[in-house]
């Protein structure tokens, strides 16, 4: 039996997933949670084979939870489930150690196949395809990148992230270098061209 920890902040989604997993016969939900800290707490106390993890979690987002899970238990497989477009987040999740990334619109059979594959040591991660410039950004650089593309100032971003303006400026310089943009407008245009932000 594959024991899964289910982490999603929407109860309706959790109930739907639990029904799909229950019908499979060889998968059981060993625990469920609705926010990041609870996901980390339960992962530490439940006897589980893998984690099904949403990205958009309150208190601590799924990317942060994923990074911490892989730090604490490097061999624990994590399958990310999200409504976000794959090209926006999948590679970021794989860089942080996820074994798979699926959009929530996936059908039940594909989800179950992915769970079985990952629980048995497999991975949905793509091969070593050439990375686009934004895919080389660190998690914090990507947060700054999104904020700049959305038109926020260095000062605003510093307040949001709880860091100094100098730190944000350092991230901005790295983003300009990696994306080849020459200014904030260039960063915004890059984000639009690669469909990374919604206008």
C-alpha positions in Angstrom: 0.0 0.0 0.0 1.3 3.4 -1.0 0.9 5.9 2.0 0.4 9.5 0.8 0.4 12.8 2.7 -2.0 15.1 1.0 -1.4 18.8 1.3 -3.9 21.3 -0.3 -5.6 24.3 1.2 -8.9 23.6 -0.6 -11.0 21.1 1.3 -13.1 20.3 -1.9 -9.8 19.4 -3.7 -8.6 17.2 -0.9 -11.9 15.4 -0.7 -11.8 14.8 -4.5 -8.3 13.5 -4.4 -9.0 11.3 -1.4 -11.9 9.7 -3.4 -9.6 9.1 -6.4 -6.9 7.5 -4.2 -9.4 5.4 -2.3 -10.8 4.0 -5.5 -7.3 3.0 -6.6 -7.1 0.2 -4.0 -3.3 0.3 -3.6 -3.0 3.9 -2.3 -4.2 5.4 1.0 -4.1 8.9 2.5 -2.1 8.6 5.6 -2.6 12.3 6.5 -3.9 15.6 5.1 -3.1 19.2 5.8 -4.1 22.7 4.5 -1.0 24.8 5.1 2.8 24.7 4.8 3.8 24.4 8.5 1.3 21.6 9.1 2.6 19.8 6.0 6.1 19.9 7.5 4.8 18.8 10.9 2.9 15.8 9.5 5.7 14.8 7.2 7.8 14.4 10.3 5.4 12.2 12.3 3.4 10.2 9.7 4.6 6.9 8.2 4.4 8.0 4.5 5.8 6.9 1.2 5.4 10.2 -0.6 3.9 13.7 -0.4 1.2 15.2 -2.7 1.9 18.9 -2.4 0.1 22.0 -3.7 2.2 25.1 -4.5 -0.4 27.8 -3.3 -0.4 27.0 0.4 -1.1 29.6 3.2 1.6 30.5 5.8 4.4 28.8 3.8 4.1 28.2 0.1 4.6 24.8 -1.5 8.1 25.7 -2.9 9.4 26.6 0.5 7.8 23.4 2.0 9.3 21.3 -0.8 12.8 22.8 -0.2 12.5 22.1 3.6 11.1 18.6 3.0 14.1 17.7 0.8 16.5 19.2 3.4 14.9 17.1 6.2 14.2 13.9 4.2 16.1 13.9 0.9 14.8 10.5 -0.1 11.1 11.3 0.5 9.4 11.6 -2.9 7.3 14.7 -3.5 4.7 15.1 -6.3 3.7 18.7 -6.9 0.0 19.4 -7.9 -0.9 22.9 -9.0 -3.2 25.1 -11.1 -0.2 27.1 -12.3 1.1 26.6 -15.8 3.8 23.9 -16.1 6.2 26.2 -17.8 6.0 28.7 -15.0 6.8 26.4 -12.1 7.7 22.8 -13.1 11.4 23.3 -13.6 11.6 25.3 -10.4 10.0 22.4 -8.5 12.4 19.9 -10.1 15.4 22.1 -9.2 14.2 22.0 -5.6 14.0 18.2 -5.7 10.4 17.3 -6.7 9.9 14.0 -8.3 7.0 15.2 -10.4 4.8 18.1 -11.3 1.2 17.8 -12.5 -1.5 20.3 -13.3 -4.7 19.8 -11.3 -6.6 19.4 -14.6 -4.8 16.0 -15.1 -7.2 13.0 -15.3 -7.4 10.5 -12.5 -5.6 7.7 -14.4 -2.6 9.9 -15.1 -2.4 11.0 -11.5 -2.5 7.5 -10.2 0.2 6.4 -12.7 2.4 9.2 -11.5 1.9 8.4 -7.9 2.8 4.7 -8.4 5.8 5.6 -10.5 7.2 8.1 -8.0 6.4 6.0 -4.9 8.6 3.3 -6.6 11.5 5.6 -7.1 10.7 6.9 -10.5 10.5 10.5 -11.6 8.5 12.7 -14.1 11.4 15.1 -14.4 12.4 15.9 -18.0 15.8 15.2 -19.3 18.6 17.7 -19.5 16.9 20.0 -21.9 18.6 23.4 -22.5 17.3 25.8 -19.9 15.7 29.1 -20.7 17.2 32.1 -18.9 14.5 32.4 -16.3 14.8 28.8 -15.5 18.3 29.5 -14.2 17.1 32.0 -11.6 17.1 30.9 -7.9 13.9 30.8 -6.0 14.5 34.3 -4.5 15.7 35.7 -7.8 12.5 34.5 -9.4 10.4 36.2 -6.7 12.2 39.5 -7.4 11.9 38.9 -11.2 8.1 38.5 -10.9 7.8 41.6 -8.7 9.9 43.8 -11.1 7.9 42.5 -14.0 4.7 43.4 -12.2 6.0 47.0 -11.9 7.0 47.1 -8.2 9.9 49.3 -7.1 13.1 48.0 -5.4 11.8 49.6 -2.1 8.4 47.9 -2.4 10.0 44.5 -3.1 12.4 44.9 -0.2 9.4 45.6 2.1 7.5 42.6 0.7 10.4 40.2 1.1 11.7 41.5 4.3 15.2 42.2 3.0 17.2 45.4 2.4 17.0 47.5 -0.8 20.6 46.7 -1.5 19.8 42.9 -1.4 17.0 43.4 -3.9 19.3 45.5 -6.1 21.8 42.6 -6.1 19.1 40.2 -7.1 18.0 42.6 -9.8 21.5 42.8 -11.2 21.7 39.0 -11.4 18.3 38.9 -13.1 19.4 41.5 -15.7 22.5 39.5 -16.4 20.8 36.1 -16.7 17.8 37.3 -18.8 19.9 39.7 -21.0 17.5 42.5 -20.2 18.9 46.0 -19.8 16.4 47.5 -17.4 13.1 46.9 -15.6 11.1 47.4 -18.8 13.2 44.7 -20.4 12.5 42.3 -17.5 8.7 43.0 -17.9 8.9 42.4 -21.7 10.8 39.2 -21.1 8.1 38.0 -18.7 5.4 38.8 -21.1 7.1 37.2 -24.1 7.6 33.9 -22.1 4.0 34.1 -20.7 5.3 34.2 -17.1 2.9 37.0 -16.0 -0.7 37.8 -16.8 -1.4 41.3 -18.1 
